Amino acid sequence: MSFFQRLKDSISSKAEAVTSKFKEGLAKTRDVFIERVDDLFSRRKKIDEEFYEELEEILIGADVGVNTVLKLIEELRAEVRKRKIESPSELQPILSEKIIALLKGDEQTSLRMADSGLTVILFVGVNGVGKTTTIGKLAHLLKSEGKKVMMAAGDTFRAGAIEQLEEWGRRVGVDVIKQQAGSDPAAVMFDALQAAKSRGADVLLCDTAGRLQNKVNLMEELNKIFRVIRREVPEAPHEVLLVLDATTGQNALMQAKLFDEKSGLTGLVLTKLDGTAKGGIVVAIRQELKLPVKFVGLGEKMDDLQQFDSDQFVHALFNKWVAEADKQEQG
């Protein structure tokens, strides 16, 4: 069975609605990236140095990241030599397969939940990346799975952050624990943990201030939040998720590296993937940081936050090739 057929089969067992969301959310990346790759593969009749150079340029342009691209091109060269491939079209499934392998890794993309009692999920990230919106959408997702969810308004610095989270609480039907603007975020977390335990919540989603990595006091405050959480729920936080704006490309990768040094991240959420043609940043981040991408934001609607799925991602990018391979097999 061909690679594209296997990919199609792996998607067919998944919810049609999710497949559609990935396809729609990655439309910009697909239009730019795949069109350019397609053009290259049809224009070039042989695989030579110029072919590799142009492919390298396209991949870097899609923000796959220089280190990752060099590794990918090296692997493609090895496959071409080994299989004695001469035509670029034969490389289509190999390129797709390699990208899936780069995305997969060993880590779980599902959320780590407490074996019993309260699960605490802490969100970090700079202002403007869509952190509060992500928390609201995740609350909606978990609630739809039948979990009792609460939210903690730990971003007490940004004007309007508490109100924004409260608005999400109203929309989703979830309690938000807050204090006044400017109050101590660690104190908010303490209140929220107490309330979540006493009300029998399954999950507490915690917002934090959009820390700029060079502000030492803000990082210290994050440590203080950690200490409060640990004291109340010893094995928590179960997840520390960094929210990144995919439209910022390589800048998102730099933020991720700095945050990872400071706060022991367990996973990433990439927002606004639908708004960028540089969806390759998912591959770069996944490779450079060895952290699982847990969720991706694929649109504005409440249910547009989706658990990351490398098969869905690659299928959404390369579905034109999948359809062509399907035609040939049925031909």
N, C-alpha and C positions, 0 to 999 in steps of 0.2 A: 504494500500500500504506500502511495506517495506521501511525502511530508504534508503537502497541502490538503490531501484527503484526510489524513490523521487530524490535522488542525481543524478542519471542517467538522469532523466527527466529534472532537472534544467540545466544540462549541454547541453542537446540536443538542447535547444533553442539558444545556444551561438555559436559563429563562430567556425567552425571546426579547423581553423588555430590556434586560440588562445588555444583551448583545446590541440592541438598537442604541442604547445610551452611549456605549463605547464608540459605536460607529459615528454617531452624531457629534459626540464630544471631541473626537479626534479628526474631524473633517478638515480643519485648517492644516494640521500637520500632514495629513494624508495628501491633500491637494498639492502642497508645495513639495514635500519630500518625495513621495512616490512618483509624482509627475516627472521630477528631475531624474530619479533613478531609472524610471521607465524610458525616458528620452535617451539616457546614456546607454542603456542596454540594447535599445533598438538601433541607435546610431552607430555604435561601435560593433564592428563585425568580429573583432578578435580581442582576447584578453592580453593586453600588453601594459607596459609601464604607464602610458598615458591614461589608459582605462582605470588603473588603480588610483592614479593621482586625482582623477576627476571624481571617482567614487568617494575618496577620502574627503575632498572638498565639500561634497554634498552632505556627507554624514556630519562633518564639523559644522556646516551651516544649519543643520537641524538640531544643533546643540547636544550631540551625542557625547561630546567631550574629547579632547585631543588624545589623552592616554587610552581611552576606551577605543577610539577609532583606530589608533595604531595597532592595538591588540587584535581588533576585528579584521583589519586588512591582512595582518600577518597570518591569521588563521585561515582566511580565504585563499591566500597564496598557497598555503600548505595543502588545502583541499584540492585546489586546481592541479597542483603537481601530482598529488597522490592519485586522483581520479582521472588525470589526463584530460581535463575539461578544456575545450577550445572556444565554445560559444558562450557569450555573456548570459543568454537566456537560461542556460543550465545552472547558472549561479543563483537564480531567483530563490528556489527553495532553500539553498544552502545559507544565503544571507538571512532569510527569515528565521531559519532554525537557529542560527548563531545568535540572533537578537533575542530570541526566546531564552536561550541558555544564559545569556548575560543578565536577563531580567530575573530569572528564576531564583538562583541561590538556594540555600538550604532552609532559610527562615520561613516561619509561618506568617502568612499575611492576615490570619484571623487574630482578633484581639485576645490578649491573655487575660483570662478572667480568674477571680479568686475561686478556690475549690469550694469554699463556703463563705457566707457572710458578704461583706461589702467589697466591691471592686472599685478601685480609685484610679482614674485616668487623668493625668496632668498634661495640659497643652502649653507649649512654649512657642515663641516665634516673634519676629518683629512686628510692629504695627503695620496694618494695611494689607496683610497677606490673606485675610479672610478667616482668622482664627475663631472669632466669636460665631461667625456664620457656620463654620465647620462644626463647632460644638453643638449648635442648635440642630443642625442636620443629623448629627450622630445621635443626639437625644431622640429625634424622631425615628431614626432607624432602629435603635435599641428598644424603644417603646413599642414599635410595631412588632417586635419579636416577643413581646409580652413581659419585658423587664420593667421593674419600677426604677425610674431614673430621676436623679436630682442634679442640679447644677450649682456651682459655687462661683460667685462673681469676684474673682481674685484680682481682676485688673482694676485697681482702685485709682490708677493714675490718669488714664486716658479719659478725656471728657466724653461722656456719652456711652462709655463701655458697659457700665452697669445697666443703664436703660436698654441698651441694645440686647443684652443677654436676657433681661426681663421680658422684652418683647418676644424673643424666641421662646421663652418659657410659656408665655401666654399662647402663642401659636401652636406649640407642641403639646401643651397641657402638662407641664412639668414644673415642679417647685424650684425656685431660685433662692439661694441663701446669699444675703448681701449685707453690707454695712454702708456707711456714708462714703462718698468720694473722698479720697485722701487718707482713708483709715488704713491700718496695718493689714496687708494681705494675709499674713500668717494667722492673724486673729480671725479673719473671714474664713480661712480654711478650717480652723479649730471649730468654729460655730457650725460650719457645713458638715464636718465629719460627725459631730455630736448629733446634729439633726438627722443626718442620713442613717446613723445607727439606730436612733430612737424611733424613726419612722419605718424602719425595715426596708430601706432602699437596697436595690441590687447593685446599682452603679452610681458613682458620683463623678461627674465631669467637671474638672476644675480649670477655669480660665486664669491666665496670669498676665501681668503687664507685658507690653511689647518691648522686651528688653533689648537695648542696644548693647551689643556684646562688650563694648569697651567701658561700659558704665559699671565699675566694680561694685558699687553699692547695690545695684540691681541684681547682680549675680549673687551677691551675699544674701540678698533677700530671698532669692530662689532657694538657696541652701536652707534658709530658715523655714521656708514652706515645707521643704523635704523633711526637716527634722520634726515639725509638727505632725505631718502625715504619718511618719514612721512611728512616732510615739503612740498615736491613736490606733493605727492599723499597721502592726509591725512589718508585714510583708509588702506593704504599699509604698509608693505607687506601683500598680501592676503594669502600667504603660506610661512612658514619657514620650509623647508624640510631638514632633516638630512640624509645624504647619509652614509650608513654603508656597510661594506664588510662582507657578510654572512659567508665567510670562516674563519673569526676571532672568530666566536662563541661568547662565554661569554664576550670576550673583547669588542665586539661591543655593548653589553648591558651596560657595564661600561661607554663607550664613550657616549652612548645615555643619560644616567642619568646625566652626567656632563654637556653636552650641553643643556639639557632641563632646568637645573637650571639657565643657563646663558642667553639663547636666546629665550625662549618662543616658543618652537617648535610646529608646527601644524600637522606634519606628518613625515613619514619615507620612505626612499627608500632603499631597500635591494638589493645590487648588487651581482653578482657572485654566485647566488644560484645554478647555473648549475655546479659550480666547487667544491661543498662541499657535504659531506654525512650528514652534520649537519643542514639540512633544518628546523629542529625543533626549531631553534633559532627564527624563525618567531613567533612561539607560545609564547616563553618566552618573547620576546620583547613586543609583543602585550599585554600580561598579566601584566608584571611588570610596563610598562610605561603608559598603557591606552591611547596610541597614535595610530592613524590609520596607517597601512602600506598602503601607497598610490600606490607605484609601486614596481615591482620586476624585477631584471635583470636576464634573463633566457638564455643568450647566447651572442655571440660576434656581431651578425648582427645588423644593424641599427634599425630593427623593433623588436628586442628582449627585449625591455623595455615594460613591460605589466602592465596595471592597475591591482592592486591586487584584487583577487576574491577568497574568502574563499572556495566557492563550488568547483571551479576549482582546487584549491590547494589540498583539501582533496581528490577529485576525482583522481587527478594525483598520489597522494600517495597510495591510496587504490584501484586503478582500477582493481587489480587482484581480490580483494574481491567482487567488484561490478560485475565483469564478472561471478564469481562463483555463486553469489546470483541470477544473471540473468538466469543462466543455471538451477538452482534448481527450479526457478519459472516457467520456460518453461517446465522443466522436465516432 
